[in-house]
Amino acid sequence: MTNFNQNQTPIFTGLREYHKRGIIPFDVPGHKHGKGLKEFTEYVGKTIMEIDVNSMKCLDNICNPIGVIKEAEILAAEAFHADHGYFLVNGTTSGIQTMIMSACRPGEKIILPRNAHKSAISGIILSGTLPIYIQPQINEKLGIAMGITLEDLEKTIARHPDAKAVMVMNPTYYGATSNLKEIVLLARRHGMAVLVDEAHGAHLRFHEAFPISGMEAGADMSAVSTHKTGGSLTQSSLLLLREGMIDSAIVKKNLNLMQTTSASYLLMASIDVARKQLAMEGRAMLEKLLKLSREARRKINEVEGLYAFGKELIGSPGVHHFDESKLGVCVAGLGMTGYEAYDLLRDQYNIQVELGDYHNVLAILSVGDTALQLEALVEALKDIATKYRKEKVVKIKSGVLKNPEVVISPRDAYYSNKKIIKLEDADGEISGEAIMAYPPGIPIIAPGERITQEMIDYIFMLKEEGSLLQGTDDPYINFVRVLGQKF
């Protein structure tokens, strides 16, 4: 137990005290409380620039916290039901990379679903770990990946009993969760650590209607994007650790490899306040969010051609529970793609949703949403259904590729000699880089995998739809780097 309580904000309070003193800065950053960046300061405000400061004695240091950062991390661990909490200013990406590096050594195996985020592939490259992929369950009606099943994990563990860790997404981008409690118990029986990518689950812990969080389920580590659904600033996240299988000293060393030594106090203070808000007011705020989400779903599902999917998916393959803060809407019944609906919402209705895929658009709801905002989204979707409906219904096809053939490790592929060829000529080659649509940032191709015609066709379809693709040296994805030798 600590002498702190969840109503306290050590970093934010310390930052305000620093600001009140009016200290004359002869340290970095060089804008010197905004005086050296006048145009930007005039737009964002003096206070923001005056609290954009560097590490100092009174404000602690993220690399070896012993003061206000340490106090804030203890409070975060308590709020999220963990033994240790670590502030992240390089996003959840740095947390996922740290988890993999802390659980696995070079050459050891990690079991994970193939619809994992690109940061997991980066962590595998950095650690030298060997990925063992589980095919996620596919919802054919929506054309999207859901969670993994206990049965598939059991089969994978039987084939790879020497794996050191299992990674699970909780929830998936679209809101599905696997049976995390049972997955933890299964992994424990085989001596494997459980790592949870909880990028979209910062809120789960704070209302019983949401799926169970990684820490509550007994997982060893969890990386939580407080900036996505918890209210903190973009790029700020938490890494959570349960003592036992993974040494906290190793976690700290790996985190210091991955994270900047010049941590933003704006980001850390926002985590501090967001944690306080979730701990003190989270349940009430999430109760309001649930009511808004359920009402929006009800209204959308009254519109012919639209389907806002939700808790009715529970019990279907790969869906043990469902996160209602993910408002996914299938628009295939309107004869259009999600890419078209995404563009219409932004360009014609001034509404920015998280993503569009071949069949769906996805709106991420959080503690910051209001009834007025949800009403605008619902009315826009109704208007689209009236004005832009097409006679021909889009045929549902899966946007999820089959698990690829991993020919060599991602790390070996990353460092191998490569050649550049046209994407259309890459069938059968071994990829030397990743290709993904972002969001959601799930690799279509990862280094070390054999490229198939199915992958190539899917990428060309995404290009035609105007999807934002990244990962390759060629920003237009006309060319791809492949290994310079045949396998």
N, C-alpha and C positions, 0 to 999 in steps of 0.2 A: 504493500500500500504506500501511497505517497501523501504528502501534505497538501497536494493540489486538489482542485475540484474542477469539474468540466465547465464551469462558468468563467474560468480564467483563460487568458490568452497571453502567455509569456512573451512570445516574439512580438506580437502586435503591440502589446503594452510597452515593451522595451523600445520599440521603434518610435512610438509616440513620445516617450520620455526623451529620447535622443532628439527628436524634432523640436520639442519645446525649448531645449537648451540653446538652439541657434548656433551650433558649433561651426567654426570656420574650418572648411575642409582643405587640408593639404595632402589628402590621400586620393585614391581612385574611388569612383569613376571620374573621368576627366571633364565631364560636363559641369562639375562643381555646383551641385544643387540646381541644375538647369540653366545657369548663367551662360554656359558655353554652348547651348543648343536652344537658342531663343525661339525660333519658329515652332519647334516641336513643343516646347514648354508652354508657349502661349495657347496652343491647342489643347493639350492634355491637362494643364493646370500645374501650378507651382508645387502643391503639396506632394503630388506623385513624384516629381523630380527631386524634391528635398528628402524624400525617404527612400530613394534609390541609392542605397549606400553599400559599402563594402564591409567585410568582416572586421570586427574590432573587439576589444576586450568586453565592452558592455553588451555587445550583441552576439557574442559567441562565434563559433566557426563550425560549419557543417561537416568538415572532415573529421573533427574530433570534438564533438559537442560536450560541454561540461556545464553550460550555463542555461540561457533562455531557450536555446534550440533543444537541448536535452530535456528540459522541463516540458516543452511543447510535444516532443516525441513520446514522452511517458504518457501524457494525457491522450495522445492519439492512440497509443497502444491500448489503453484502458477503454476508450470509447469504441474501438473496433474489435475488442475481445481478443487481443493478441498479447504476447509476452514482450515483444519489442516492436517499436514503430520507427521508421526512418523516413525523413522528408526527402522527396525527390523533386529536383528542379529541372531534370532532363526528361521529364515525362515518364509515363509508365513503361515506355520502351527501356529505359535504364533499369527499371525494377525487374522486368522480365529477363533481361540479359543477366542481371545479378543473380536472380533465382536459379537460372540454368547453370551458371558458373559455380554457384555455391553447392549445388546438389550433384553435379556430374564432373568428372575429370575427363581429359582428352581420351578418346577411344571408348568411353562408356556410353551406354544406350539410354535414351529417353523416349518414352512412349507419349505420343500426343496426336490429337486430331489434325488432319491435313488442312482444315479450315482455320488453323491458328494464324495469328497476326504475323506480319513480316518481322516484328521484333523478336519473335521466337526463333525464326530462321537466323537472324543476326546473332542471337545468343548461342545458337548451335555452332555457327561459324567461329565465333570468338572463343568458345569453350573447347572446340574440337570434338564435341559430342556427336554420336551417331543417332539420327532420328529414326524412330520406328512409328510409322503412321497408322492410325486407325481411321477407317472410312466413317465419317459422320453419317447419321441417318439423313435421308433426303425426303422432304415433303414434296411429293410430285405435284400436288395441287397448286403450290406456291412457287415451286422451282428453286427452293433454297435449302441450305444445310441446317440441320438442327443439332442436337447434342449427340453424345456417344452412348451406347448401351452397356450395361454391366456385362452382358453376355459377350459382346465383342471385345471388351477389355480382358475378360477372363481368357478368351482364346488367344489374344495377343500376348498376354503374360505367359501362357503355356508355351508359346513359341519362343519367347524371349525372357526366360526366368532370371537372366542376369542383368536386366535393365535396372537402373538405379533410381529412376524417377518417372512419375506420371504427371503430365500437365493437362489441365482441364480448363475450358472456357466457362465462366460463370457470371453472367449469362452469355450466350452468343449475341452477335450484333442484333439479331432480330428478336431476342428475348427468351429463347429456349434455354432451359438448364437441364443438365444431366442429374442422375441420382448421386449427388456429391457425397452424402454420408456413407453410402454403401461402397462407392469408389474408394473413399479413404480407408474403410475397413478392409477391403480387398487388397489394396496396395500394402497396408500394414502387415497383413499376413505373409506377404512376400518380401518384406523388408525394403519396400520402395517408398521414397518420399513423394508427397503430393504437392504440386505447385499449381496455383490457381491464377489464371489470367482473369482478373476481375476489373478490367478496364471500364466495363459498363455496369459495375455493380457497387459503386461507392455508397449507394443509398440502402442496399439490401438489409443491412444490420439494424435499421432503425424503424422498421414496421413489419409486424408479423405476417401481413398479407403478401409480402414479397418472398421470393425463394431464399433459402438459407444461405448465409455468407460463407466464404471459404474458412474463415477462422472458427465460426460456430460449428462447421461440419468437421473440424479437427484437422484441417490441412496444415502442412508444415510452413508454407509461405504463400503469400497472396500479394499481388501488385494491383493497387486500387487507384483508378483515375478520379481523384476528387474533383478535378476540373470538368469532367464530363457530366456527372449527375449529382455532385456534392456541393457545387457552388463556388469553388475556388477558381483562381485565374488559370487560363490556358497554360499548359506545360507543367502544372503542379500536381503532384501525386504522392501516394504513400506506399511504402513497402512494409509488409507486416510479417512477423516471424513468430512461430510457436516453438518454444524450446524443446529439444529432444534429438531429432535426427540430424539437424543442420546446426552447426556451430555458429553462434552469433559473431564471434571474432572473424571467422571466414567471410561472413556476409559483409561485415564492415569493410574488410580489406577489398573485397570485390566491388563493393559499391564505390569505394574511393578510386578504383580503377576506371569506373564507368562515368562518374559524375564530376562536374566542374568544381574547381576550388573557389570559384567566384560566384557563390550561390546568390540568386536574386532575393532580397528581403521582401520585395513586393510579392513574389510568389510564395515564399515561406509564410509571411504574415497572412496571406489569403487562405492557406491551408489551416493555419491556426484558428482563424475566425470561422471558417467553414466547418471545422471539427466541432467547435463550440456550438454553432447553430444546429448541427445535426444531433449532437448529444442533448441539447436543451430543448429544442423545438422540432426536431426531426419528425417525430411521430405525427404531430399535428399537421405539419407541412405536407407530409406524404399522404396523410388521410385526405387532405384537400386534393392532392394530385391524383389519387386513385378515383375520386369522384369525377374529376374533370375527364380523366382518361376513359372511364366507363361510359360517361354520357356522350363523349365524342364518338366512341365506337358504336354506340347504339344509333346515333343519328346517321353516321356514315353507312352503316349496314341497312338502313332504310332506302338507300339510293340504289336503284337497279344498276348492276354492272360493277359495283364497288364491294370489296370485302375487307373489312378491318379485322384482322385475325387477332385472337387473344387466348384466354384461358380455356376455351373449348378444345385447344390443341393438346392439353394435358392428357397423358395416357397414350397418345400416338407415339410411334417410334422416335426415340431420342428427345422426348419432351416429358421430363419428370415434373417440372413446374414451369411457370411462365411469368416473366417480368412485365407487368402491365404499363410500365413507363415507356416501353417500346411500342409505338403506334405504327405498325406496318399496315399498309393498305394495298391490296392487290387490285390493279387497274386493268388487268387483261380482259375483263368483261366489257370494257369500253372500246375494245379494239385497238388499244394503244399500248405502248411499252411504258415501263416505269421511267425510262430516260425521258420520254416525251412529257409525261406528267410532271417530272422534276423541273424541266425547263419552263413549262407553262406556269407552274406555281411561282417560280422566281420571276419570270419576265412579265407575266400578265397580272399577277396578284401580289407581287412584292413579298412573297413568302419563301423562306429558305428552309427546306427540309434537309435531313442529314444525307440522304442518298436516294438514287433511283437505280433499280436493276432492271432486268428484262421484263419483269412482271409487276414489280412493286415499287412504292415509295415508302421511305421510313422516316418518321418524325420522332426525334428523341425528346421525351418530356422530362421535366425536372422540377425542382423546388422553385424555380424562377418563372414558371409558366402561369398564366392567368386565364380566367374564363373567357375574356375578350379575345385573347390570342387563339385559343382553341376554337372559338366561334368563327373567327376569320378563316381558319384552316378548313373547317367543316363546310362553310359557305363556298369557299373557293373550289373544293372538291365537287360539291353539288353543281356549281356553275360549269365546271369542266365536263361533268357527266352530261349536261344539257347541250353545251355548245360544241364540244369536240368529239363526241361519241362517233365511232365509225361502225359501219355495218358489219364488217368482218371482225370476229372475235380473235384475239391473239391466241395462238395455240401454245399452251403451257409446255415449256421444255426446261429441263434442269439447267440452272446456271452453275452447277457444281460438277467439277470434273472428277473422274475416278482417281483413286490414289495412284500417284505416278510410280514409275520404276526408278528407285534410287540406285544409281550405278556406282557412284563414289560419294564420299562424304561431302557435305556442303563446304567444309573448310578446305579440303583438298581441291575441290573444283574452283573455289575462290582464288586460290593461289596458283593454279595451273596455267600453263601457256594457253592462249586462246587465239581464235581467228574470228573475223567478222564476216557474216554471210547474211543474205536476205532472209527475212523471217519466213517467207513462203517456201524457202528451200531448206528449212531447218528440221523437217521431219526425220526422226531417227537420231539426230545429233544429241550430244550431252550439253546441257545449258551451262554456261559459265557465269550467268547473272540471273537476277530475278525479274519477273514481270508481274505487275499487279495493278488492279484498279484501286484508286484511293479517293474516297473511302470505298470499301472497308479496310483495304490494306492486307488482304489475304492473297498470298502469292498464287498465281496461275501456274507459273513455272518457278522453281527455285534452283540454285546452283547444284550441280551434281545429278540432276534428274534428266531422264530421256524425254526429249520433246516429241510429242505426237501430233498427228494431223488434227486431232480433235482440239488440242490446245491452240494450234495455229488458227483454226477456223473460229474458235471462240474469241481470240484476240482481235481478229479482223472484224467480227461482229461488234465487239466493244468499240473499236475505232469508228465504225460506221455510225454508231449511236452517239458518238461524241463523249464517251466515257473518259475520265481523267486517268491516264495510264502513266506508270512510272517504274523505275527500277533499272532501266537499261541506260547505257551510255548515249544511245540515240534517243533524243527526247520525243521523236515521232514514231518510234517503235517500227521503223521500216527495216532496220537491221538488228541483229542480235549477236552477241558474243557466245561462241560455243568452244568446247575444248578442241585443241589442235590435233587430237589423236582419236582414233576410233576405239570403241569398247564393245 
